[in-house]
Amino acid sequence: MFEIVLSLCMVASPETCETRLLPVSAVDCTQAVARAEEIAPDWGDALLAGPFDCVERPISGMAFEEAAPGVYVHRGHVQDVTPDNLGDVANIGFIIGDESVAVIDAGGSRAVGEAVYLAVRQVTDKPISHLILTHMHPDHVMGAAVMVEAGAQVVGHRKLGQALAARADTYEDSFARLMGAGFIGSRVPEVGEGIADRAEIDLGGRVLDLVAWETAHSESDVTVFDRQTGTLFTGDLVFHDHSPALDGSVLGWLRVLEALGTPAPARIVPGHGGPVLEWPAGAADVQRYLEVLRDETRAAVSQGLRLGDAIETVGQGEAGRWALFDLFHPRNVTAAFTELEWE
């Protein structure tokens, strides 16, 4: 099979270029170019696109393991975003049905999205019908355009589209600074109406149950349950190794964790770490962390501590248990303090 690649260069810095892939999946180069002309995005005024080059399908540089029959998972780096990891810092999955494929999350850059697409194509040529985004954070969504160009419908929480639209410029500017040239061609996806409560996706003989949760880790958390294997993709409602990140409600998050196990999953795929954990043991660490954050923040508020003092004291017993603790924990205390001081 053949795909299309092209060069994208920055207008302001013409020597700064990256090779990008268009997912055409064609049997010959004539068909590949014709398909590319149909799906090629508008790269914007800041980028100059080179001519299409037809190539034999590259091998993905991203490793996926088969966690259960037809369920593939990739463990992102437990790191902050850097030029070296290209935003590959979140877990990603795909599930194959009799008729089509659903991809779950798309990574932090177009480069990661391209690698996900190629990894799917190494396993199956069935169409990618759905891209499910578990929430709004950029390390999970910036590769989405590749799956959309391949024909996928983007599915997410009913609040996802509005949340991404409000943060698009901030997310894109932040990740461009962190990643440098490797971020070229990446953008926040457009999302439709979304899931208000629950939804089903039928991949052909394989049904996925999607649940849109109350504000918890974020305001747009969705889980994906594969009925056939009992595999639950939790998104960032569960962290493992990687420090939890609170961008929603600590109280809501704890309520959601209590509700996640119905029906009881055979295994879970967290948003970071793992990538495959047992249930309920796999969620025990994040639940403990959130309980400590809740209880010690409440104590700080009742003692009349100021936020700055609370950041220095709340949850410090958790410091040795999590990677990236110093990066995320102060933000978590700030979010929890803001929520709980008005209880």
N, C-alpha and C positions, 0 to 999 in steps of 0.2 A: 504494500500500500504506500501511497505518497501523501505528503503534507506540503504546506507552503511555509517558507520562512522569508523574512524580510529584515532589513536594517532600519532601526529607528534612531535618529540622531537629534540632539538638542539644537534648536535653531540658535540659541544664545551661545552654544559651545559646540560647533559642528564636528569637532574631533571626538566628542563624547557620544558614543553609539552603542547600541545593544542589538543583538539578533533576537527577533521574536518570531513565534510560530502562530500560524493560523490553522485551526483544526478542521481540515477539509476531508480527510480520510477518503482519498480518491484512488481509483484503480489505475489511472494514468495521468500524465502531466497536463494534458489538455483539459480533462475534467477537473483536475486540481486547481488550475488557474481560473477556470470559469466559476468554480465554487468560491474561490477566494475573492473574486470580484463582487460576488453577491454579499458576502458576510464581512468584508474588511471594514473595521470601524473607522470613524472619524477620529484621528489621533489628536486633533487640536492644533492650535496655532504654535504651540511651543515645540512641536516635534516635526521632523522632516522624515517621511517614509520613503525608503528605497524601493526598487522594483521587486516583484515577486520572484522567488527562486523555488522551483519544484525539487524536492529531495525525497529519497526513500525515508520512510518513517523512522525518526531517531528513537533510540532506546532511552527510556526515562531514567533519570538519575535518582529517583525517589523509591525507597524500599517500602513495600507493603507486605504484611503477613496475613494469611488467611486465618482469621480468628475463629470462624465457624464456617460451615459450607456456604460458599457464595458471599461471605462477608469479609471484606479486606480492610485493614487498618494500617495507618502510618503514624508513627510517633514523631512529633515535632521536637526540635531541639529545646531543651529546658534552658533557655537563654533569653536575654533581651534581643530585640531586632538589631542586626548588624549587616554590613555589606557582605560578609562571608556567608551568613545563613539565608540571606535574601527574604527574610520574613517567614522562614519555615520553622515556626516556633509553636504551632498548634497542631493537635492531632486531626487527621483527616481520614475519612472512610468512603467506601463505596459498596453497594449491595447490588447483586445481579439477580434479576428475575428471569422468567422464561422469555419475556419480550423486550425488556429494557433495563437500564441501569439508573440508580439514584446515587449521586455523589453527595457526601455530607461534609460541608465546609470546603473552603477553597484556598486557604492559606493567605499569607500576607503580601503577596505580590503576583503580578501576571506570570513571572518566571515560575513560581510555585504552581500556579494553576496549569501552566503548560505541562509541567512534570506530572501532575495528577492526571491530566487527560491522557498523556502517553502511557502512564502506568495502567490506566483502565484499558487502553487499546492493546496492551501486551497480554491481557487476560481475555478480552472479549471484543468483538466488533458490534455487539448489540448497541442500539442507540442510547445515548445518555438523555433520558427523558426529563430528569429532575435534578436540580441542585438545591439541597436543603441547607439553609444557613441557620445555625443553631442560635445565633444572636448577632449583635451589631458590631462587635469589636473588630478592628481592622486586620488583626492577625488571622481572622477567620474568613474574611470576605473579599480581600483585594484581588484574588485570582479568579473571581467569579465570571468575568467577561469571557474567559476561554470556554467555559462550559456553556454559556449562553450562545456563543458563536457556533458551538457544536450542536446546538438545538435544544438545550435544556431549558425548562421552565424553572425560574427561581421561586422557591417556597420559603416562607418564614413567618414569624409572628406578625400579627396585624399592626404592631407598633414599629416593625423593623424599617419600613420604607421611610417613615417620617424621621425616625432616629438617625438613619444614615444620611438623609438629605440635610439634616440640621448640622451634622458633623463632618460632611464630606471634605470641605476645604481644610479643616483642622487635621483630619486623619491623613489626607494626601500630603499635606505639607510636612507633618511630623514624620511619616514613614519615608518620604523623600530625603529628609535630613539624615535619618538614621541609616538608610540603605544606600544612598548615593545613586550612581548610575544604574545599579541593578533594579531600581524601582521604575525605570523608564517603561512606559506603556501601561502602567497599573492605574486603576481608578476604582472609586466606590461604585458598586452596581446600583442600577435602578431596580426597585422592588414594587410589585403590585399590591393588591389589597391585603393579602396575608390571612393567617389563621386567627380566628377570634377565640376559639376554645379547643376543638379537636378536629382532626382530619385524617383521612386514609389515602394512601397512595398505592395503587395496584400496579406492580411491575410485570404482571403476567404470572399467575400462580404464586405470587408472593406479595403479601400486603404489609405495608408499613403503617404503624399508628403514630401520629404526630400529636403532641400536646403542647399548647401555648400556655405558659405558666404566668402567675402573678409576678410582679416585680421582685426579683431575687438577686442573683448575681448581677443581672442587668434588667432593663425594662422590657427585654425582647427575647427571653429564653424559650427555646423549643427543644423538646426531646424527641428521639426517633426510636421506636421499638419495632424490631423485626420479629413478627409472629412466628416465623418458621424456625428460627434458632433461639429465640428468647434473648437476643442481643439488644441491649439498650445503649444508645448513644446519648450521653448526658450533656454534651457540650460542656461549658464551664460551670455548670452546676456541681460538678465534681472535679477537683484538682488532685493530682498525685505528684509528689516530689516538688513541683513548681508551687511557689507561694500562691495562695488564693488571692483574688483581686476582687474587691467589692466596688461595684458601680451601680448599686441598686439599693436593696434593703436587707440588712442583716436579719431582721425578724422574718421577712418574707422568705429569705433563702432557707432559714431553718424550717419553716413550715413546708416548703417545697421538698426538702430532703426527707421529711417525714412521709410525704405522699408519693415519693418516687417509686417505691417498691410494689406498686399494684398495677398490673400483675407482677409477681416476683420475677426479675430477670435471671437468666442463667449466667450472664456475665454483663459487665458494663464497659464502655469505652469512654474514659473521661476526656475533658477538653485538653488537658495537658498531663504528661506523665504516662504511666501504664506501659503500653496502650490498652491492655486488657486486664481487668480487675474482677475479683469475685464480689458478689453482692450478698450481704450488706457491708462486708468488711472493707471493701474498696472505698466506701464513703465515710468511714469512721474518722479518719484523720481530719477531713475538712469539716465534719460536723463538730468535732472537738474544738478545732480552731475557732469556728464561728461562735460556739458557746462561750469560750474564753473571751473572745472579743466583745460579745454582748454583755457578759457578766462584769468584766473588769471596766468596761466603758460606763455601764450603769453606776458602778461604785465610784468612778472618777467624777461623774456628774453629781452624784449625791454628796460627795465631799467638797464640791465647789471648785474643783480643779479647772484651770483654763485649758483650752485645747492644746496649746503648746506643751504643757506639763503632762497632759494625758498621752500625747504621742510618745513621750519619753518613758512612760511607765506601763501603759496598757499592753498586755499580751507579750511581754518580753520573754516569758517562759517558753514561748513557741519558737524563738529565734533559731535555735539549732536544728529544728525539724524540717525546715523548708529552704529550698534554693530561692534566690532572689528576694529573700525576706526584707532586706533593707530597702529594696526598690518599691515593693508593693505595700508592706505593712503600714507605714505612716499614712498612706492614702486611705487604707482601710479604717484606721482609727479615726481619721478625719470624717469619713463618710458615716461611720457608726455613731460618732459623737454628735454630728449634725442631726442624725435621725433620733437619737435617744434622749437628747437634752430636752426635747419637747414632749416626752411621753406623758 
